[in-house]
Amino acid sequence: MYKAVRARMRALVCRARAARRDAGMVTSEYAMGIIAAVAFAVVLYKVVTSGQVNAELQAIVKRALDARM
């Protein structure tokens, strides 16, 4: 019976250690994902607010509003 209890305790400890090791990885992955999303948003904002793209977007909207049915 002692061996069974010891084996069960060892399994629980190993499972707890594995869970703790993965906890930091998940947090760092979320952090890297957020950083990547913010960087992409900044690049997209710079592109959309540039003069040439802004003029093209305004032309597209103007053509859509001036369309006759």
Phi, psi and omega in degrees: 000324180298319180294323179294317179295316180297318178295320179295318179295320178298318179296319179293319179295316179298320179294319179294318179296320179296321179295320179293322180296321182283337184299319180291325180296319181296317180297317181291327177293319176298318180298316179294323177296319178294317179298317179295319180295319179293318179298318178296319179297320179295316179296316179298319178298316179297320180292314183292327181272000177290157186300313184293315180293321178299316179295319178296317179296319177295322178295320179296316179295319181296317178298322180293322181283331180274358183296136179260144179257000000 
